[in-house]
Amino acid sequence: PLFLMCDQSDIRAHTEVFSRLADGMPALIFHDSVPGGIGLAEKIYEIFPELLREGQKVVSGCSCTDGCPACVGPVAENGLGAREKVRLLLEYLNDHNEG
């Protein structure tokens, strides 16, 4: 929402562990919550490399141990060690992003 200058409810995300859209690989799909769309999801795909980089900065720069609302969300929701897992995932995605 910050990058798109919209409300959090204006954009939605859907995850699939084994997606037909990604030849059986995991997929993260963004879509507008407005029927027919207004172009928010398209903008996410345009700025996705920047979002990955900024996400990695936030998670890497946080001083918490396992995760907190400032970086990856509450530990109770995401489990112990969530911060490190998210950090590694973002590092991988940044290293392998084709954008």
C-alpha positions in Angstrom: 0.0 0.0 0.0 2.8 2.4 0.7 4.4 2.0 -2.7 1.1 2.1 -4.5 -0.4 4.9 -2.4 -3.6 2.9 -1.8 -5.4 1.3 1.1 -4.3 -2.2 2.2 -7.7 -3.5 1.3 -7.3 -2.4 -2.4 -4.9 -5.1 -3.2 -4.9 -8.8 -2.4 -2.4 -11.6 -2.6 -2.9 -15.3 -3.2 -0.3 -18.0 -2.7 -0.1 -21.5 -4.2 2.5 -24.0 -3.2 2.2 -26.0 -6.4 0.8 -23.6 -9.0 -0.3 -24.6 -12.5 0.5 -21.0 -13.5 4.2 -21.6 -12.5 4.6 -25.2 -13.8 4.1 -26.8 -10.4 6.4 -24.3 -8.6 5.2 -21.9 -5.8 3.4 -18.8 -6.9 2.5 -15.5 -5.3 -0.3 -13.8 -7.2 -1.3 -10.2 -6.7 -4.7 -8.9 -7.8 -6.8 -5.8 -7.3 -9.8 -6.2 -4.9 -11.9 -4.0 -7.2 -13.8 -6.0 -9.8 -12.2 -5.5 -13.2 -9.2 -3.9 -11.5 -7.8 -0.4 -11.5 -4.1 -1.3 -12.3 -2.7 -1.7 -8.8 -1.6 -5.3 -9.3 0.1 -4.3 -12.6 2.1 -1.7 -10.8 3.2 -4.3 -8.2 4.6 -6.5 -10.9 6.4 -3.4 -12.3 8.0 -2.5 -9.0 8.5 -6.0 -7.7 12.3 -5.9 -7.8 12.2 -2.7 -5.7 9.8 -4.3 -3.2 12.1 -7.3 -2.8 15.1 -5.0 -2.1 13.2 -2.8 0.3 11.8 -5.9 2.1 15.2 -7.3 2.5 16.5 -4.0 4.0 13.7 -4.0 6.5 14.1 -7.6 7.7 17.9 -7.4 7.7 18.0 -4.1 9.6 15.6 -5.1 12.3 17.1 -5.7 15.7 14.6 -8.3 16.9 15.6 -12.0 17.2 12.7 -14.1 15.8 10.4 -11.6 14.1 8.3 -8.7 15.2 5.5 -6.5 13.8 8.1 -4.2 12.4 9.7 -6.8 10.1 7.8 -10.1 9.5 4.9 -9.9 11.8 4.1 -11.3 15.3 6.1 -14.4 16.3 2.9 -16.0 17.5 1.6 -16.0 13.9 4.8 -16.8 12.1 6.7 -19.0 14.6 10.1 -18.8 16.1 12.9 -18.1 13.7 10.5 -16.5 11.2 12.8 -13.5 10.7 15.7 -15.6 9.6 13.6 -17.6 7.2 12.1 -14.5 5.7 15.6 -13.0 5.4 16.9 -16.0 3.6 13.9 -16.2 1.3 14.3 -12.5 0.4 18.0 -12.9 -0.2 17.3 -15.8 -2.5 14.5 -14.0 -4.4 16.7 -10.9 -4.8 19.6 -13.0 -6.1 17.4 -14.8 -8.6 15.0 -12.1 -9.6 15.1 -11.5 -13.4 13.6 -8.0 -13.2 
